[in-house]
Amino acid sequence: MAMAACASMRTLQPMNLSPFLPAKGGIFRNGFLSFRRTGRRSRYSMFLKTTAAAVKNGVLRFNGADALVGVPDNVLMTPLSDSSAFLGASSTESSSRHVFKLGVIEDARFLSLFRFKIWWMIPRVGKSGRNIPVETQMLLLETKDEKSSISKDSNPNTTYVLFLPVLDGEFRSSLQGNAANELQVCVETGDSTVIASKCLEAVFVNHGKNPFELINESMKILQKYSGTFALKETKQMPGMLDLFGWCTWDAFYHDVNPQGIKDGLKSLSEGGTPPKFLIIDDGWQDTTNEFRKEGEPFVEGTQFGARLMSIRENKKFRKEANDDSVNTPHSLKDFVSDIKNTYGVKYVYVWHALMGYWGGLHPNSDGTKKYNPKLKFPKQSKGNLSHKRDIAMDRMEEYGVGTVDPNMIFEFYDDLHSYLVSQEIDGVKVDVQNILETVATGSGGRVPLARHFHESLEKSISNNFRDNGIICCMANSTDSVYSSKTSVITRASDDYYPKNPKTQTLHIAAVAYNSLFFGEVFVPDWDMFYSLHESAEFHAIARAVGGCGVYVSDKPGKHDFDILKRLVLPNGSVLRAKYHGRPCRDCLFVDPVMDGKSLMKIWNLNQLSGVLAVFNCQGAGNWPGFESSLDINGVDLFGEISPSDIDYISETLSDSFEGDFAVFSFKTGRLSRVPMHGTINVTFKTLQCDVFTVCPIKKYDQEIEFAPIGLINMYNSGGAADKVEAVNNECSFVGIRIGGRGEGVFGAYSNSRPKFCCVNGVELEFDFSCENHFLTVNIPSGTTSWEIAVHY
């Protein structure tokens, strides 16, 4: 990075924040901080310099590498822990919005996660400050000292620097770049009456050698310091995450109806993939729309002018006095009870907006006026207006939103949710959450307003739904993220658009990158998809590696059961991976959608193995605001995969691990033996993909080498196996026992042919390939859980 001379930056003295340091020691003579590794199953965590960020002559430096140069005098740094600090700045004037320069970024690869429209976030990569978009909410910078080459992806001299714009008092921060390659921070309240001249804790900055550990440790530090949000691992996980689901949106849109829902549940169940959770999306509520006249042609956007009339269901789901239709249920409760009993649905969620509906509450309706709604006309920030316009937001600005009185918001949520519970509803999908930042004037600003609404919402969820039943949506803003204490699922990208072929690859890439940030606080939700679609397998494999809930939005009778049965077990459960799926390290600073050369690789773990999905996202679409010269008909890409692509793979190791892995390709059915840093060549056309199960080969009794792959008929094969151990008879090794669930074909690597195999105590035939040491056993149909004994 080029050096620039400027006045020195003032550095505040470190605060005594011992809660952010290990309880016992961890400080070594070489000046590094380490979290102790207790065994081969534990992964190495990052090593951090115990000296805080050094600032000299206007240069912010970490680990001997420059992060920012040309830092202005009005920028202040407050050390927070031994590796992290806050950056802030001051002005001579008070305002509700400031844009402060922080310093110059040049010739350093970065990943930005930014809001490209008010609701949603996407990634962007670059090498200088001018490429950093407005509304950046996470910035990961790759810095290297003079001895290293920027072309190397995992150089020991590489230091990653993380910038997280946060909430500082009433101000919300975001990052952006300018034409002079300067990194800027924009701080704003969203209320012209809430002003200040300085924000001293606008940006959290930290550094480390492992980017995934860096993000994780940084969010832990922020959580302990702020106390305004909670990390994912401390939250209650809803039971629906491990079950297959169906959402009504793309099946019916606003025309959702009881008979259609029954038809969809019936066809999915009869095909062998029974949905165990259901989302009744938009279209069930009691609304009115003064901007849509009956009998007139539909005008796109007018639907966002509708307002809520009451908290009850509409007449499609509630029989009225003059309704003699046999298809109309007497009430929402009758309908929900019926489908639960008939189709074995365990969880039923319904959709509602944060303000009740898109246009909020009707101010004069008898069913809503107790919540004192006021018509407000949203106003977007300059940052949002600099990016893509959104038709929903445009219409809400035009029609206004009936906003609930903040003093009545808990009562509104509690009334709504308690009514839904009385109707046997188990949870809610709460949409349009970022609307709050546009109606904050007169309410103390966007940060306090968001915090108050989220506290009220989460309190109501806790009071009414036993299983923490909430999915957050249209909430890709730090106002929401840093105010979430109990909500544990959030949609991580823009919608799945089945009718737009140019968005399929963008969807996969956006969720994967956004999950780097969201995955520390939430389980990222990858949205619904069609199983009968030209890109269905692309989406299905992404869900298999995503560690997320799995649900489709198929129209009744329009299903591809070959694809669904690779995701869903006959009992309606899914093989959900352990963590949130994230891009591999060599994908962090490349563009897998538009650079014409990079594959998208996403990694995750299971109990005994890693899972690695590879996608060719090139040549099928462009990021918003960009044009591509790639042939829209497709791009053939060559690449490599390796066990080392799975960053936490060491969690699956033990003392019996000998250094090699069994790698199973789902698409080819090929089993390979590969060392940790060995590679397998792959080639994909546009919209082609594969998923690999990567399992450590372990030695048993000095002779037998074995690795359980799992159910090889499932995309996430390794998700089916959760236990492996040696079997001894009077201190003599006789075989290996594997525990797991689901029917299909169990596969494993074995260096020796077994004598016989048993499933749940019954000896069964097996196949064994001496060429690639591939052992397979058929699990009988109807088996839900199994114990396989392989005898040698």
N, C-alpha and C positions, 0 to 999 in steps of 0.2 A: 504494500500500500504506500502510495506517495506520502511523503512527509510535508507538513505545512507549518510554518512558524506563526505563532500568535501568542497573545497574552495568556498567562497561566490561569487555569481554572481553580476556583476555590474548592477545597475539599473539607467537608465537615468531619469532625472526630467520630470514630466508630461508636455506635451505641452498644451498651452492654446487653446483648440479646442472647444469653447463653442457651435459652430453650431451642435455638436453631442449631446447636452443636451436639455431637454425640455425648451421651451421658458419661461414657467412660473413655478417656484417652482418645486414641485415634490419631494423635499427632506424632509424626515420625521425624527423624533427624534430617531427612532429605527435604523437609518443608512441605510435604504433601499431606492432605487429609484423606483417610481411607475409611470406608465402612467395612468392617471385618467380614471376610469370606469364611463361612463355617464348614463348608464341604463342597464336594464336586457338584452337588445338585444346586448350589447357590451360584448366582451369576456374579461376576465382578461388577462392582459399582464404579462410578467415575472417581477419578482422583482430582482433587482441587487444590490449587495453591492456597496456603493459609494466609498469604498476604493479600489484602483487598486490592481492588482495581487501582492501578497506579496511574496518576495524572501528572504529567510534566510538560511544561511548555505547550499547553493546549492540546495534548495528545492523551486520549483515554486508551490505556494499554492493559491487556490481559495476557499473562503467561508469556511475556516477551513479544506479543504480536499486537499491532495497532488495530483498534476497533473504530475509533473516531479520531480525526485530526481537525484542526481549526476550530476547537471548541470555544465558543464565545465567553466573555467574562460574566455574563448574567446567568450562566448555567451553573447549577450547584449540584454536587454529588454528596449523598449521605450514605456512607457504608452501613450495610445492614447485617451481613454475616461475613464470615471469612472469605467468601467468594462472590458476594452479591452486594448491590447498592441500589439506591434510588437516584434517578436523575430528575432534576426539576429546574425551574427557571423563574426569574422575576422580571417585572415590567415597571415602568414609571407610571403607568396608568392602570386603573381598575376597569375590568370589562367582564362580560359573561362568556367571552371567547377570546383566546389568545393562540397565536401560532409562534412557537419558539424554535429557533435554530439550535440544534444540538451538536453539530459537527459534520465533517465530510466523510463519506464512504466512497472509496474508489478501489477498483481492481480487487474486489473480494466477493466471492459468490454468496448469494443470500436466497432465502426462501421467505416470501411474504404471504401471510394469510390475511386477506382483506375483504371487506364487504363491497361487492360489485353492485349491489342494490340493497335497499334498506333491510331486507329480511335475511339475506344469504351471503355466504363467504365463499371465495375460491382462492386458489394459490397463484402466485406468480414468482418466477425466478429471475435473477439478474446479477449484475456485477458492479453496479454503481448506484449512488443515491438517487439519481434522476429516474431510475426504474422502479422505485418504491411507490406503490399506489397510495392515493388518499384512502383513508379509513383502514389502514393496516392495523390489525389487532394482535398479531404475533410476527416477530421478525427474528429469524435465525440466521446468523452470520458465520461464515467459515473464515477464520483468520489463520495465517501461517507465518512463521518467522522467516527470516531471510534464507535459511538453509533448505527450505522445503519447496516443492513444486506444486503449483495450484492444480495440476492435472491429476495428482494422486488423490484417491478418494478416502483412504484411511491411513494417513501419514502420522507417525507419532508426534510430529511437530505441529499438527493441526489442533487448534483450539476453537471450540464453538462458543459463540457469544449469543445469548438470548436476550432480546428486548421485548418486554411485555408492558404495553401501556395499560394503566390500571385506573381505578377510581380513587381520586384524591379529594376527600371531603365531598363537596357538592359538584366537583368537576369530574368529567369523564374524559379520558385521554385516548388519542389514536395517533398513529405515526404516518408520515408521508415524506416524499422526497421532492426536491425542486431541481430546476435546470442547472444549478451550480453544484449538483451532487451532494447537497446538504440534506442530512436527515433532520426532519422537523417533527415536533410534537404539537398536535392541536389539542387544546383543553377547552371544554365548553360545558355550560350548565344546562342549556336548553331553556333558560328563563332569563330574560333581559334584566330582571330585577335582582338576580343573584350574581354578584360580581366579586372579583378579587384582583389583586395585582400580582400574585405569585402562586405557583403550584410547585411545592418542593418535593413531592413524591409522585410525580406524574408517570414516570417510567421505571419499572423494575428491570435491572440488568444483572445477568449472572453469566458464568463461563464454566466450561468443563470439557473433558475429552470425549465423552459419550453423549451424543445429542439427545437420545431418548432418556437417559438418566438425568441429563441436565434439565429437560422440561419437567420431569417428574419431581426432582428435588426442588426446583424453583417454585412449582405450585404448592409444594408442602410448606416452603418458607413463607410464601404469600398468605397461605391459609392461616398459619399460626399467627402471623403478624396482624392480619386484618380481622379475622374472625367473622367475616361477612358471608363466607361460603364454606362448603364442605367438599372434601375429596370423595371420589366415587366409592372407594373401598370402605368408607364409613357409613354409606347409605344402604337402606333396605332395598334389595333387588326384587322387583315384582315377579311373580311366578310365570307370567305370560312370556317372559323372555326366553324360556326354554321350551316353548310350545309353538307349533305352527299356527299361523293366523291368516285371516282374510279380511281385507279392508274393502268397503263398498265404493270408494271414490271413483276409481277408473272403470269400475264395472257399471255404475249408474250415474255418476256425478250427482246433480241435485235431484234427479228423479228416483233416488233410492226409495224402495217400498218394501213392505213386509213380505209379499209373495216372492219378489226378486231375491231377497235375502235367503228365504227358505230354499229357493231353487239353487242358489250358489252353494249353500252348505250341503245340500243333497248331492249335487254332482261331484263336489270335491271328496265327500265322504265315500261315495260309491266307487270312486276311482282308487281308493286305498290311501288317501292322504287327508284324513279328517281334520278340519280346523278346530283347534281347541280354544282359540281366542278370536274374537270378532271386533272390528272397529266399525260402528255405524257412523260414517263420516257425515259431512255437511248435507243437510236436506231433511233432518228429522224434527227441527225446532219450529216453534210457533213464531213466525215472522210476518212482516208486511213490508212492501216496497212501493213507495210512492213514485219511484222513477221508472217502474215497469207497468205499463197499462195492459190490462187483459185484452187479448185479441190483436195487439200490435206486434210487429216483428221484433224478435229479440235483438237487442243492441249490446255487443260485448262490453262489459264493464258495469252495466247497470245493476248487475247482481250484487255489487259491493255497496249499494245504497240501502239494502234491506236492513231492517232493525228488529230487535227482539220485542215481542209483545208480552211474553210471559215465560216462566221457566219450564212450562209443560211441553209435551210433545204436540206436534201438529196433527191435523185430522187424518193423515195417512196412517198414523200409529195409534189413533184413539177414535173409537166409534162415537159419532154424534147422534142426536136423537133422530134425525132424518136419514141416517145412513143404513140402508138395508143390505149392503154388500157383505157377502160371506167371507171376503178376503181381508176385511178391516178388523183388526183385533179390538177388543173392548178397551184395552189400555196398553201402554208400553210395557207394563209389568206382565200382562197376560202374554204378550208376544215374546218377551225375553224368557219367561218361564217355559214357554212352549219350545223354543229352539234349544234351550239348554237340555230339556228332557228328551227331545226327539233326536238331536244330533250330537249330544255329548259335549256341547260347548261349555268350557269351564269359566272363561272370562269374557264379558261383554263390555266394551268401552264405547262411549259416544263422544262426538266432536263438539266443541264449542270454542268461541273466540275468547280472548282475555277480557274483552269488554262485552261478552255475551254473544255478539254477532259482529259481522264485518262493519256494519253501520252503527254498532253499539245498541243501546237500549232506546226504545221509543219513549220520548219525554212525557207523552200524555197518555200512555196506556195504563189501564187500571192494574195490569199485572207487573208493571215495572216502576211506576212513579214513586213507590216507597223508597227506592234507591237513589232518588233525587238526581236523575240523569240530566246533564246539560249538553246541548249541542255545541261541539267545538270543531273548528276547522283546522286539521293538522297542518303543521309547518315543518318541513324537512330541513335538516342542517345543510350547510354548504358542502360538507363532505359527501353526503348522500346524493345531492344534486349534481355532483361532478361525475357520477357514474351512470349506470343504466336506469332509465325510467321504468317504473313498474305500474301497470295499468290499475292494479288494486289500490295502490297508494294515490295515484292520480285521481281516481274517482272518489276516494274518501276525502281528499283535499277539496274536491268540488262539492260533494254532498254533505260533508260533515259527519262526525261520529258522536253518537249519544253516549258521552262518557259518564261512568258511574262516579258519584261523589266519593272521593277517597275515604271519607269518614264512614261510608256505607259499604265499602267494597267487601269487607269480610262477611257482612251479613248477606250480601248478594251471593257470594260463593257458597256460603254455608247453607243458605236456602236452596240454591240450585243443586248442590251435591247431596244434601240430605234427601231432597225429593228423588234424585236419581237412585240413591240407595234403596229408597222405598219401592222403586221400580225394578229392583234386582240388578241394577247396573253396577259394575265392579271397578270402573275407572273412567278417566277422561283423557282425550287428546286436546290440549289447550293451544290454540293457534293464534296467529296475528299478535304475538307478544311484543314485538318491537314497536307497536303503535304508541307505546307510552312516551317514547322520546320526542314524539311530534306534538304532544298535547300537554307538555310540562309547564308551559307558561302560566303563572298564577298559582302553581302548586309546589313551589319551592325548588323546581329544577328536576331534570330527568333522573338523576341518581337517587335522591330521596324518594321520588315518586315510584320508581321501579322497585326499590327495596321494600317500600310499603305494600305495593301490590303483590309482590312475590311472597312476602311474609304472610299476607292474608290468604293467598292462594294455597300455600303449603300448609298453613294451619288448618284450612278447611279440608284439604286432602287427608291430612293426618286424622282429623276428627271423624271423617266419614268413610273413607275407604281403607279397609284393613290391610291391603297388600301394597300400599304406596302406589296406588293406581293412577299414574299420570305420565303422559308423553308430551313433552314440550315441543312446540313447532313455531317456525318463523321467529326464532329467538336467537339468531346468530349474532348477538351483540354482547359486548362485555358488561353492559348494564345488567343483563340477565345472568350471564355466567358467574359474575362475582357477587350475585345476590342469591344464588341457589344453595340452600342448606340441606334439603331433603329430596328434591326432584332428581331423578337418576337417569332418565332417558330424554335425549333431545335429538331432533332431526338435525343431521349434520351437513345438509346441502339443500340446494334448490330441488324442486319436485322431479320425480320420474315422469318424463313426458313420452308416453308410448307412441304418439303420433309424429314425433319429431326425431328422425334418424340421426340428426347432427348433435343431439345432446346425450346419446347413450355413453360414449366414452368419457365425456366431460363429467358425467355423474359419478362414474367409478373413481376417476382421479380426484375430483373435488372432495368426496367423502374421505378418501384415504388420507389426503394431506390435512384436511380439517380435523381429522381424528387425532392428529398429533397434539392439538390444543384441547379440543373438547373432551378427549378420552380420559383426561386426568380428573375431570369433574363429573362426567356423564358416561353412560353407555351410548356411543353414537348410534343413531338410528339411520339406516341406509334407505329407508322408504320402501314402499311396495313396488312390485313389478308384475308384468304379465308373464306367465309361464309359457304361453303360446305366442311367441314373438321372435323375430329374426335375431334379436340380441338377448334372448331369454337366458341362454347358458352363460353368457358374459355376466349378467346380473346375478345369476344363481351362484356362480363360483365366488363372486365378490361377497355375497352374504355368508357363504360357507367359511371364508377366511376372516370376516369382519368382526366376529365375536358379538354379533348383534342379534336382535330379534329377527325372525324370518316370517314375512307375510307377503301374500300376493294380492292382486286386485283383479283377478280374472273375471271376465263375464261368465255367467252361469253356462256350463257346458263347453267352455272354450279353455281347455287345459292341455298341457303337455305332461302327462304323468311320468314319462321317462325321466324328465328333468326333475319334477317334484319329488319322485321317489329317491333321488340322489341327495335330497335335502331333508326329507321328512320320513321318520320311521312310521310303521303301521299304527302305532298307538298315538300318533299326533305329536310326538316330541321331536326335537331337533338336536343335532350334535353341535352345540355352540362352543366355539373356541374360547380359550381362557381369558385373553386380554382383548384390547381393541386393535383391530388390524391397522397397521401403519406402513408407510413406504419403507422399503429397504434403504440402508444408509447410502448406497450408490445412486439412489433416485432422489435424494433430498434436494439437490440443486440443479436438476435437469427438468425439462418440460416433456413429459411422456405423451402429451397430446399434440404438440405442434412443432417439435424440433426435428422431426423426421428420422430420428435415429434411436431414441430411448424407449425401452420397454418399461411398463409399469409393473413393479414387483411389490407385493404386499405380504408381510409376514405376521405370524401369530404363533401361539403355543397351544398344545393340549397337555394333558396330564403326563403323558409318556413320550411325546413327540412334538416336533414343530410342523407347521403347515405354511407353505409358500405358494402363493398364486401369482401367475405371470400373465399379463394382458398386453396385446398390441392395441393401443388407443390412438395410434397415429392415422391420419388421413381420413377421419370420419367426422370431424367437426372442429370448430375454432372456439377458443375462449372469447367471451364477450368483449367487443372492442378491438379484436384482432382479425386480420385476414390471413389466410394461409395459402402458400403456393403449392402445397401438397396435393397430389391427385386424390380427389374425393373418392375414387374407385378403389383406393387401397394402397398400402405401403407394406412391403415384405421386410421384416426385421429379423436379424440374427442377434443372438445374445447368449449369455451364460447365466446359470444359476449355481449356487453353492450352499452347503449347509451353513457356512458363515454368514449368509444373507439373513439368517434368522438371529436377530441380535441377542435374544435371551436364551439361546439354545442350551447354554450351560446349565439351566435349571433342570433339564432332563437327564443330566449325566450323573454317574455314580462312580464309585471306586472300581467297578468292574468294566468301565468303559475303556476300550482299547484304542480309540482314536478314529474309527471309521463309522460311517452312517449308512443305513439302508435308505435309499431314496426311491419312492414309488411315484410314477407318473400316472395320474388318473386317466388321461386321454389315450396314452399309448399302452397302458398296462405293464410297462417295463419296470423292472426292479434293478437298481444299480447299487454298487458299493462304492462309496465316495469318501475320501478323507475330509477333515474339517474345512480345509481351504481348497479342496479339489473342485472341479467344475464339470457341469454337464452342458453341452451345447443345445440351444433351443432355437427354433425358427417359427415365426407366426406371421400370418397375413393379418390385415386389419380386421378387428373384431374377433380374432381368434384368441384363445387363452388355454391355460392348463393349470392344474393345481397339484402340488407335490407334497407328499407326506415324508417327513425327514425324521428318522428314528435312530437313536444311537445303538450301535451294535455292542452288546455286552457279553462278556465271557462268563460262562458258568462251568464249574468243575474242571477248569484248566483246559477243556477240550471243546465244549459246545459254545458256539457264538450264535446269538439270537437277538432279533429285534422285532417286536410286534407292530405291524403296520396298522392293523385295525380292520374295519369293514371296507373292503376295496370296491364295493359297489356304491359307496357314498363319497361325495365330493370331499368332505372333511373326514377321511378314513380314520385318522388317529383319534378323532373325538369319541369313537366308540369304545376304546380301550382305556381303562383307568387303573389297572393293577397288573404287575408282573412280578413273579417271585420263583425262586428255585423250589423244587419238590424233593425232599429227602426222605429216605426210608432207612431208619436205624443208622443215621449219620452218613448214609450213602446217597449220592445224587442219582435221581431216577428220571427227572424231567423238569418241565417248566409249566407253571400255572398262570393263566392270563384271565383277568376278569373284565367284563364289559357288558354292553347292552346292544340290542337290535338284531334283526335277522338279516341274512344275506351271506356274503362270502368273506370269511376271515382270512387275512393274508399275513405272512410273517417271513422274515429272512431267517434262514437256519443253515449253518455251514455243514450240517449232517442230516441225513434222512432219518426221521423218527421211526421208532418201531410201531407205534400206534398213537391215535389221538382220540380223546374223549370230550364230548360237550355235555356239561351237566351230568357227568357220570356215565354217559352212554357212548360206547365206542362207535366212531363213525369213520367212513372212508375219507382219505385225504389225497391230494395231489402234491407231488414234489418234483421240481425241476432241478436236476443236478447241474445244469448249465449256469443258472443264475441264483440257485439256492432259494427258490421261491416255494414256500409251503402255503397251501390253501386248504381250508376246511369249510364246508357248507353248513351254516347255522340253520337249523330247521325252521320252517315257516311257523309263525306264532310264538317264537321265542322272544321274550322281552329283555331278559338279562341272562348272562351266561358265564360259566367258568369253563375254560378250555384247558385241558391237561395234555401237554405234548410229552410223550414218553420216549426216552432214548435207551 
